[in-house]
C-alpha cells in the first residue's frame, strides 16, 4: 500500500492524514488541535531572569505574538485615574524619587495604577515592581514608542491585525484567604466594567473577543451587560504556587464549573497545575457543555502544550509563542478562514455577474477577482451582503477548515447574524465551540447536562 502524507489545517495545529492512493481505504493520524494564545502578548517579562526580551503587555509584544501565529492575544486591562482602560498586569507600579541630599541614590515609590492618570503612566519614568524592589532596570526602550507600557485599550484595538482575536482579562481586586485584598479602594465595579465595554463595543469592529476574569461577579456582570462577546471564568484551583482566594467559587475547578453553569457563561480558564494533577477535570468541564482554556507557567513547553491539547483543551495560553508554537504555518486561524472565505465570495460574485450565454468569461472573472479582490475595497463593499461573521459565535465554522470548506463558507456568509436576544446569543456562543477540536469535543454538540455534585 502506497502511503502519502497530506497536511491538513496546518495554520491551526499539526495534523496529518494518511491516505491510500490506490484504494478507498484511509488511515488517519489525529494530532490534536487547539487555539494558541499569546500570554500578555509574547510573554511575561518580569517573572524570571529569563523573561521575554520585549516588554509584556505592549503594542510591540502583541504585534510580535500576532506575527508568530497567535490565534488570540491575552492581555490585562485596568483603569487609570482618569477612567481610561489601559493594558497592564500588576495593580501597582514604581516611580523613582530622588532625595534632596542623596542625588546618586534612587528611591522607588510604589503606587497603585488606579491613582495615576494616563498622562502620568505614559510620561513619568515608571518601573515594574520587580525593577523597583531590586533596584535593577531591565528595559532600556524609552525611544521605542510601541515598546512603552500602558498602551490604551483603544489604541490596541486599532493597532493589532483585525484577524487576531483578543482574550481580554479584566483585572479586578480579589480578597485573599487571609482577609487582605490585592488592591484596596478600587473603582466602582459597574463603572469599571462599563468603561471597558464602552471602548470594546465602540472600537472592536469585527474582531473576535472573549472576556475573562478571576472575579466571578465581574464575569456575571459582563455577561449581563452585553450579549455580543462571550465570557469565561478564570480560576487558580488547587495550587501550591499562589495564595488562595477567599471566595469558595474560586477554590477548585469543580466549583468553577458550577459557577460557570449558574452564570450561564461560555466556559472556564483553569490553572494548568491543577489540570496536570487531575486530568479528569477536563472532561468534567466539557461534559457540562463548557469551553475550557488553560494558563500557567507549566504551559511554557512544547511537549506540555501538545499534552494539554491531547487532553482536550480548547486553547492553551503560554509565553514565548514565537519559540513554543506548535504551528507549521505561523498565521492566525482566523486569517486563514478570512482568506478562504474571501476566495469563495469572489468566486460567487464572479458567477453572479456572468451572462448566461458566456462561459469563457467565467474563468477570467474568477481569476481577476482572486488576483485583485482581497485588498480591493470596492469589491468588498459590493460583497457586503455576503460579509463574514467575525464574532466568536462563528468560531466553530471558522476554525474547522478541513471538510467541505466551500459549501460551509458560502452558507455562513449568506446567513448574516442579526441582533438576537441574550439567551439565544449565549446559547450560540456555547454551541459554537462544539466540533472545534476532535480530541476535545466530548460533549458531542449536546446541550449542557444537568450539573453534577462537586463533592
C-alpha positions as CSV (number, residue, x, y, z in Angstrom):
1,X,0.0,0.0,0.0
2,X,1.4,3.4,-1.0
3,X,1.2,6.0,1.7
4,X,1.3,9.7,1.3
5,X,1.1,12.4,3.9
6,X,-1.3,15.3,3.3
7,X,-1.0,18.2,5.7
8,X,-4.4,19.4,6.9
9,X,-5.2,22.7,8.6
10,X,-1.5,23.5,9.2
11,X,-2.3,27.0,10.2
12,X,-4.0,25.8,13.3
13,X,-2.2,22.8,14.5
14,X,-0.2,19.9,13.2
15,X,-2.5,17.3,11.7
16,X,-1.5,14.6,9.2
17,X,-3.8,12.4,7.1
18,X,-2.6,9.1,5.7
19,X,-4.3,8.1,2.5
20,X,-4.1,5.0,0.4
21,X,-3.6,6.4,-3.1
22,X,-4.6,3.1,-4.7
23,X,-7.8,2.3,-2.8
24,X,-10.6,3.8,-0.8
25,X,-9.1,2.6,2.5
26,X,-8.0,5.6,4.6
27,X,-5.9,5.8,7.7
28,X,-6.0,8.9,9.7
29,X,-3.5,10.1,12.3
30,X,-5.3,12.6,14.5
31,X,-3.0,15.1,16.2
32,X,-5.0,17.4,18.5
33,X,-5.6,21.0,17.6
34,X,-6.4,23.9,19.8
35,X,-6.2,27.7,19.8
36,X,-2.8,29.1,20.6
37,X,-3.0,32.2,22.8
38,X,-0.1,34.6,23.4
39,X,0.2,35.4,27.2
40,X,0.5,39.1,27.7
41,X,1.4,39.2,24.0
42,X,4.7,37.5,23.6
43,X,5.1,36.5,27.2
44,X,5.7,37.7,30.8
45,X,8.8,39.8,31.2
46,X,9.4,40.1,34.9
47,X,8.7,36.7,36.5
48,X,12.1,35.2,35.9
49,X,15.6,36.4,34.9
50,X,14.9,34.7,31.6
51,X,11.9,37.0,30.9
52,X,11.0,37.9,27.4
53,X,13.2,40.3,25.5
54,X,10.1,42.5,24.7
55,X,8.2,44.2,27.5
56,X,4.9,42.4,28.2
57,X,1.5,43.9,27.5
58,X,2.9,46.4,25.0
59,X,1.9,47.0,21.4
60,X,5.3,45.6,20.3
61,X,4.8,42.4,22.3
62,X,1.3,41.9,21.0
63,X,2.4,42.5,17.4
64,X,5.2,40.1,17.7
65,X,3.0,37.4,19.0
66,X,0.4,38.1,16.3
67,X,3.2,37.8,13.7
68,X,4.2,34.5,15.2
69,X,0.8,32.9,14.6
70,X,-1.2,33.6,17.7
71,X,-4.9,32.9,17.3
72,X,-5.8,35.0,20.3
73,X,-3.8,37.5,22.3
74,X,-4.3,37.6,26.1
75,X,-3.7,40.8,28.0
76,X,-4.8,42.6,31.2
77,X,-6.9,45.7,31.3
78,X,-7.5,48.1,34.2
79,X,-8.4,51.8,34.6
80,X,-6.2,54.8,35.0
81,X,-7.2,57.5,37.5
82,X,-9.0,59.4,34.7
83,X,-11.0,56.3,33.8
84,X,-9.1,55.2,30.6
85,X,-8.8,51.5,30.1
86,X,-5.0,50.7,29.9
87,X,-3.1,47.4,29.4
88,X,-1.0,46.4,32.4
89,X,-0.8,43.3,34.6
90,X,0.1,44.4,38.1
91,X,-2.0,46.6,40.3
92,X,1.0,48.7,41.4
93,X,3.9,50.4,39.7
94,X,7.1,52.1,40.9
95,X,8.2,55.6,40.2
96,X,11.7,57.0,41.1
97,X,12.2,59.6,43.7
98,X,15.5,61.5,44.4
99,X,16.4,62.5,47.9
100,X,17.5,66.1,48.3
101,X,20.9,65.2,49.7
102,X,21.4,61.8,48.2
103,X,21.4,62.6,44.5
104,X,23.1,59.3,43.5
105,X,20.6,57.1,45.3
106,X,17.2,56.4,43.7
107,X,14.3,55.5,46.0
108,X,11.4,53.7,44.4
109,X,7.8,54.6,45.4
110,X,5.1,52.1,44.9
111,X,1.8,53.5,43.7
112,X,-1.5,51.9,42.5
113,X,-2.1,52.1,38.8
114,X,-5.5,53.5,39.6
115,X,-4.0,56.5,41.3
116,X,-2.2,57.8,38.2
117,X,-3.7,59.4,35.2
118,X,-3.0,58.2,31.7
119,X,-0.6,61.1,31.2
120,X,1.3,60.1,34.4
121,X,1.5,56.5,33.4
122,X,2.8,57.2,29.9
123,X,5.1,60.2,30.6
124,X,6.5,59.5,34.0
125,X,9.5,57.2,34.4
126,X,7.6,54.2,35.6
127,X,9.1,50.9,36.7
128,X,7.7,47.5,37.2
129,X,7.6,46.3,40.8
130,X,10.4,43.8,40.2
131,X,12.6,46.6,38.9
132,X,11.7,48.9,41.8
133,X,12.3,46.4,44.5
134,X,15.5,45.1,43.1
135,X,16.8,48.5,42.0
136,X,17.5,46.9,38.7
137,X,16.3,48.4,35.4
138,X,15.5,45.6,32.9
139,X,14.4,47.6,29.9
140,X,16.1,50.5,28.1
141,X,13.4,51.2,25.4
142,X,12.4,54.7,26.1
143,X,12.8,55.7,22.5
144,X,10.7,52.9,21.1
145,X,7.0,54.1,21.2
146,X,5.4,50.7,20.7
147,X,7.6,49.2,23.5
148,X,6.2,51.6,26.1
149,X,4.0,50.2,28.9
150,X,0.4,51.3,29.4
151,X,-1.0,51.4,25.9
152,X,-4.7,52.2,25.9
153,X,-7.2,49.5,25.1
154,X,-8.5,51.7,22.3
155,X,-5.0,52.1,20.7
156,X,-4.5,48.3,21.0
157,X,-7.8,47.6,19.2
158,X,-6.7,49.9,16.4
159,X,-3.1,48.7,16.1
160,X,-3.3,44.9,16.0
161,X,-4.3,43.0,12.9
162,X,-8.1,42.6,12.9
163,X,-7.8,38.8,12.2
164,X,-6.1,38.2,15.6
165,X,-8.6,37.6,18.4
166,X,-8.3,39.1,21.9
167,X,-8.7,37.4,25.3
168,X,-9.3,40.5,27.4
169,X,-8.6,39.7,31.1
170,X,-10.4,42.2,33.3
171,X,-8.1,43.0,36.3
172,X,-10.2,43.3,39.5
173,X,-9.0,43.1,43.1
174,X,-9.8,39.9,44.9
175,X,-9.9,39.1,48.6
176,X,-7.3,36.5,49.7
177,X,-7.9,33.8,52.2
178,X,-6.2,35.8,55.0
179,X,-8.7,38.6,54.6
180,X,-6.5,41.0,52.8
181,X,-7.2,42.4,49.3
182,X,-4.9,42.6,46.3
183,X,-5.8,46.2,46.0
184,X,-7.7,48.5,48.3
185,X,-10.4,51.0,47.4
186,X,-10.9,50.1,43.7
187,X,-13.3,51.9,41.3
188,X,-17.0,51.1,41.5
189,X,-17.4,47.7,39.8
190,X,-20.1,48.9,37.5
191,X,-18.1,51.9,36.4
192,X,-15.0,49.7,35.7
193,X,-17.0,47.3,33.5
194,X,-18.9,50.0,31.7
195,X,-15.7,51.9,30.8
196,X,-14.1,48.7,29.3
197,X,-17.2,47.6,27.5
198,X,-17.7,51.1,26.0
199,X,-14.3,51.0,24.4
200,X,-14.6,47.5,23.1
201,X,-18.1,48.0,21.7
202,X,-17.1,51.2,20.0
203,X,-13.7,50.1,18.5
204,X,-13.5,46.3,18.3
205,X,-15.3,46.2,14.9
206,X,-15.3,42.6,13.6
207,X,-12.5,41.3,15.9
208,X,-13.2,38.1,17.8
209,X,-13.1,38.8,21.5
210,X,-13.6,36.8,24.7
211,X,-13.6,38.4,28.2
212,X,-12.2,36.6,31.2
213,X,-11.8,37.5,34.9
214,X,-10.8,35.8,38.2
215,X,-13.7,37.7,39.9
216,X,-16.9,35.7,39.4
217,X,-19.1,38.7,40.0
218,X,-17.3,40.6,37.2
219,X,-17.9,37.7,34.9
220,X,-21.6,37.7,35.7
221,X,-21.8,41.5,35.2
222,X,-20.1,41.4,31.8
223,X,-22.4,38.5,30.8
224,X,-25.5,40.5,31.8
225,X,-24.4,43.9,30.4
226,X,-23.8,42.8,26.8
227,X,-24.7,39.9,24.5
228,X,-22.0,40.2,21.8
229,X,-18.9,38.7,23.4
230,X,-18.6,35.5,25.4
231,X,-17.2,35.4,29.0
232,X,-15.0,32.9,30.7
233,X,-14.3,32.4,34.4
234,X,-10.6,32.4,35.4
235,X,-9.6,30.1,38.2
236,X,-6.5,29.1,40.1
237,X,-7.9,25.9,41.6
238,X,-5.8,23.8,43.9
239,X,-2.3,25.1,43.8
240,X,1.0,25.3,45.7
241,X,2.1,28.4,43.7
242,X,-0.4,31.1,44.6
243,X,-2.2,32.2,47.8
244,X,-5.8,31.1,47.5
245,X,-8.7,33.5,47.2
246,X,-11.4,33.6,49.9
247,X,-14.4,33.2,47.6
248,X,-15.4,29.5,47.5
249,X,-16.2,29.8,43.8
250,X,-12.5,30.2,43.1
251,X,-11.1,27.3,45.1
252,X,-11.4,24.4,42.8
253,X,-12.1,23.5,39.2
254,X,-15.4,21.8,40.1
255,X,-16.5,24.9,41.9
256,X,-15.6,27.0,38.8
257,X,-17.6,24.6,36.6
258,X,-20.6,25.1,38.9
259,X,-20.2,28.9,38.8
260,X,-19.9,29.0,35.0
261,X,-23.1,26.9,34.7
262,X,-25.0,29.0,37.2
263,X,-23.9,32.3,35.5
264,X,-24.6,30.9,32.0
265,X,-21.2,31.9,30.6
266,X,-19.2,30.2,27.9
267,X,-16.6,28.3,30.0
268,X,-13.6,28.4,32.3
269,X,-9.9,29.3,32.1
270,X,-8.1,27.0,34.5
271,X,-4.6,26.8,36.0
272,X,-2.6,24.0,34.3
273,X,-1.0,22.9,37.6
274,X,-4.4,21.7,38.8
275,X,-5.2,20.0,35.4
276,X,-2.0,18.1,35.4
277,X,-2.7,17.0,39.0
278,X,-6.1,15.6,37.9
279,X,-6.7,15.5,34.1
280,X,-10.2,14.1,34.6
281,X,-11.3,17.7,35.4
282,X,-11.1,18.5,31.7
283,X,-13.9,16.0,31.0
284,X,-15.9,17.4,34.0
285,X,-16.0,20.8,32.2
286,X,-16.6,19.5,28.7
287,X,-19.4,17.2,29.8
288,X,-21.1,20.2,31.4
289,X,-21.0,21.8,27.9
290,X,-18.3,24.3,28.8
291,X,-15.3,25.5,26.8
292,X,-12.0,25.2,28.7
293,X,-8.8,27.1,28.3
294,X,-5.7,26.8,30.5
295,X,-2.9,29.1,31.7
296,X,0.2,28.8,33.8
297,X,4.0,28.5,33.8
298,X,3.7,24.8,33.1
299,X,2.5,25.7,29.6
300,X,5.8,27.1,28.5
301,X,7.0,23.8,27.0
302,X,6.2,22.3,23.6
303,X,5.6,18.8,25.0
304,X,3.2,20.1,27.6
305,X,1.3,22.2,25.1
306,X,0.8,19.0,23.0
307,X,-0.2,17.0,26.0
308,X,-2.8,19.6,27.0
309,X,-4.3,19.6,23.5
310,X,-4.5,15.8,23.7
311,X,-6.4,16.2,27.0
312,X,-9.0,18.2,25.1
313,X,-8.2,21.8,25.9
314,X,-9.8,24.2,23.6
315,X,-6.9,26.7,23.9
316,X,-3.5,27.0,25.6
317,X,-2.3,30.3,26.9
318,X,1.5,30.5,27.1
319,X,4.7,32.7,27.0
320,X,7.2,33.0,24.1
321,X,4.7,31.9,21.5
322,X,7.4,32.6,18.8
323,X,9.5,29.8,20.3
324,X,7.0,27.3,21.6
325,X,4.3,27.4,18.9
326,X,3.3,24.0,17.5
327,X,2.1,25.5,14.2
328,X,3.9,24.9,11.0
329,X,2.3,27.9,9.3
330,X,2.5,30.9,11.6
331,X,-0.8,32.5,11.0
332,X,-3.9,33.1,13.0
333,X,-6.6,30.6,12.1
334,X,-9.0,33.5,11.7
335,X,-6.8,35.0,9.0
336,X,-6.7,31.7,7.1
337,X,-10.5,31.5,7.4
338,X,-10.9,35.0,6.2
339,X,-8.7,34.4,3.2
340,X,-10.6,31.2,2.3
341,X,-14.0,32.8,2.7
342,X,-12.9,35.8,0.6
343,X,-11.8,33.5,-2.2
344,X,-15.1,31.7,-2.2
345,X,-17.0,35.0,-2.0
346,X,-15.2,36.4,-5.0
347,X,-15.9,33.2,-7.0
348,X,-19.6,33.5,-6.1
349,X,-19.6,37.2,-7.1
350,X,-18.0,36.4,-10.4
351,X,-20.5,33.7,-11.1
352,X,-23.4,36.0,-10.3
353,X,-22.1,38.6,-12.8
354,X,-21.6,36.2,-15.6
355,X,-24.0,36.4,-18.6
356,X,-26.0,33.2,-19.1
357,X,-24.6,32.8,-22.6
358,X,-20.9,33.2,-21.8
359,X,-18.6,30.6,-20.3
360,X,-15.1,31.8,-21.3
361,X,-15.6,35.0,-19.2
362,X,-16.2,32.9,-16.1
363,X,-12.6,31.9,-15.7
364,X,-11.3,35.4,-16.4
365,X,-13.7,37.0,-13.9
366,X,-12.8,34.5,-11.2
367,X,-9.1,34.8,-11.8
368,X,-9.3,38.5,-11.9
369,X,-11.1,38.6,-8.5
370,X,-8.6,36.3,-7.0
371,X,-5.7,38.5,-8.1
372,X,-7.1,41.8,-7.0
373,X,-10.2,41.4,-4.9
374,X,-8.8,40.6,-1.5
375,X,-7.5,44.1,-1.0
376,X,-10.0,45.9,-3.3
377,X,-12.3,47.8,-1.0
378,X,-14.8,48.3,-3.8
379,X,-15.1,44.6,-4.3
380,X,-15.5,44.0,-0.6
381,X,-18.2,46.7,-0.4
382,X,-20.1,45.1,-3.3
383,X,-20.0,41.8,-1.4
384,X,-21.3,43.3,1.8
385,X,-24.4,41.2,1.8
386,X,-22.2,38.1,1.9
387,X,-19.8,39.5,4.6
388,X,-18.3,37.1,7.0
389,X,-19.3,36.7,10.6
390,X,-16.4,37.6,12.9
391,X,-17.6,37.3,16.4
392,X,-16.9,34.2,18.5
393,X,-20.3,32.7,17.8
394,X,-18.9,31.7,14.4
395,X,-15.7,30.3,15.9
396,X,-16.5,26.6,15.2
397,X,-17.0,27.1,11.5
398,X,-14.1,29.5,11.3
399,X,-11.6,27.0,12.7
400,X,-12.7,23.8,11.1
401,X,-11.4,24.3,7.5
402,X,-10.9,20.7,6.7
403,X,-14.2,19.4,5.2
404,X,-16.4,20.9,2.5
405,X,-14.9,24.4,3.1
406,X,-16.6,26.0,0.1
407,X,-20.1,24.9,1.0
408,X,-19.8,25.9,4.6
409,X,-18.2,29.2,3.9
410,X,-20.8,30.2,1.3
411,X,-23.6,29.2,3.6
412,X,-22.0,31.0,6.6
413,X,-21.6,34.2,4.6
414,X,-25.1,34.2,3.2
415,X,-26.7,33.9,6.7
416,X,-25.9,37.2,8.4
417,X,-26.2,37.2,12.1
418,X,-28.8,39.7,13.2
419,X,-29.3,41.1,16.6
420,X,-30.9,38.5,18.8
421,X,-31.9,38.1,22.4
422,X,-29.3,37.5,25.1
423,X,-30.3,33.9,25.9
424,X,-30.1,32.8,22.3
425,X,-26.8,34.6,21.9
426,X,-25.2,32.9,24.8
427,X,-26.5,29.5,23.7
428,X,-24.9,30.2,20.3
429,X,-21.6,31.2,21.9
430,X,-21.5,27.9,23.8
431,X,-22.6,25.7,20.9
432,X,-20.1,27.4,18.6
433,X,-17.2,25.5,20.2
434,X,-18.6,22.0,19.8
435,X,-16.9,20.3,16.9
436,X,-13.9,22.6,17.0
437,X,-11.5,20.0,18.2
438,X,-12.0,16.3,17.5
439,X,-9.9,15.4,20.6
440,X,-11.7,17.7,22.9
441,X,-15.3,17.6,21.9
442,X,-16.6,15.1,24.4
443,X,-20.0,16.7,24.7
444,X,-20.7,15.8,21.0
445,X,-22.6,19.1,20.5
446,X,-25.2,18.2,23.1
447,X,-26.8,20.9,25.3
448,X,-25.5,21.4,28.8
449,X,-26.0,18.5,31.1
450,X,-27.6,18.7,34.5
451,X,-24.9,20.0,36.8
452,X,-23.1,17.4,38.9
453,X,-22.4,17.5,42.6
454,X,-18.8,18.6,43.1
455,X,-18.4,16.6,46.3
